[in-house]
Amino acid sequence: MSRDVTEIVIEGKRLKLTNLKKTMWPGDGITKAGLIKYYADMAEVILPYLKDRLFVMSRYPDGIEGEMFYQKDCPEYAPDWLKVFPVDSPDVGKTINYIVCNDMPSLLWLANQACIEMHIWLARIPRIDYPDIAVFDLDPFPPAGFADTLQVGLLVKEALDQFGLKGYPKTSGATGLHIFVPIKPEFTYREVRDGVEFICRQINSVAPGKTTMERLVADRNGKVYLDYLQNTRGKTMTFHYSLRPVPGAPVSTPLTWDEVKEGKVRPENFTINNIRERLMETGDLYRDLLQPGQSIRGLVEVTART
């Protein structure tokens, strides 16, 4: 066996870890072994959020500077113990077997496939048509920056407050801010998306100089894009504590609202090298997402009347 291949048995399941010396973040000297170790070390805090969610692989076989590709269907060579969930996909005319990552062996197998990011559906099986997370995805377009995005995040919080809803901010790990809203899985993606769009339009109406809902990228210059379309069936989001494929190996990291108000944090502040220290200081700021979600019936009813 090659020196760059290691076989391990974890939770009774055998894994073959390959190409461990391959550099994934060239500028930072982080190898595939470092990628796998990160997810092994963080499994305890990551796995509860991945549980029973459909996983889309975003693979970087040659590291962040190489070509990447998305893969929805579980490959034929996957181990037979890997859990999958079949979903009929009329668009492609076949059933897609999505991977479901519920345990450490599955998480490490995915990391060994060079899945740097954790791209997950916003609904849990078996109720895959009823999301239990609503998302506000805020992306700045230069010269707007992350500080501007944090200010827009506060506008989202004010709007959520009016509906008695709690949102939980996190860095995207790249340039933006995500706000996750845990909800009861009682409304369809369309209803949830319409509700998020309603709030985004309200924000855009009071801050048109700072925000935009323009679909054309060229028309977003200097503003923060309010993206509600992530709340669509089949779309995935980068979940918290996911690594990102950009220099420095940043981590999508939960924030407190006080940090958002202070406006001093930056996505690059939280990386593969210091996220454990961050967790020790703050605890898991997203733990409420593991509790029963909030009802958005009031928001859905208001949206339906407009």
Secondary structure as UniProt FT lines:
FT   TURN            3..4
FT   STRAND          5..10
FT   TURN            11..12
FT   STRAND          13..18
FT   TURN            20..21
FT   STRAND          23..25
FT   HELIX           26..28
FT   STRAND          30..31
FT   HELIX           32..50
FT   TURN            51..52
FT   STRAND          53..59
FT   TURN            61..62
FT   TURN            64..65
FT   STRAND          69..71
FT   TURN            76..77
FT   TURN            80..81
FT   STRAND          84..89
FT   TURN            90..93
FT   STRAND          94..100
FT   HELIX           104..112
FT   TURN            113..114
FT   STRAND          119..124
FT   TURN            128..129
FT   STRAND          133..140
FT   TURN            142..143
FT   HELIX           146..162
FT   TURN            163..164
FT   STRAND          168..171
FT   STRAND          177..183
FT   TURN            185..186
FT   HELIX           189..206
FT   TURN            208..210
FT   STRAND          211..212
FT   HELIX           217..219
FT   TURN            221..222
FT   STRAND          224..227
FT   TURN            229..230
FT   TURN            233..234
FT   STRAND          237..238
FT   TURN            240..241
FT   TURN            247..248
FT   STRAND          250..251
FT   HELIX           257..262
FT   HELIX           267..269
FT   TURN            272..274
FT   HELIX           275..282
FT   TURN            285..286
FT   HELIX           287..290
FT   HELIX           297..305
//
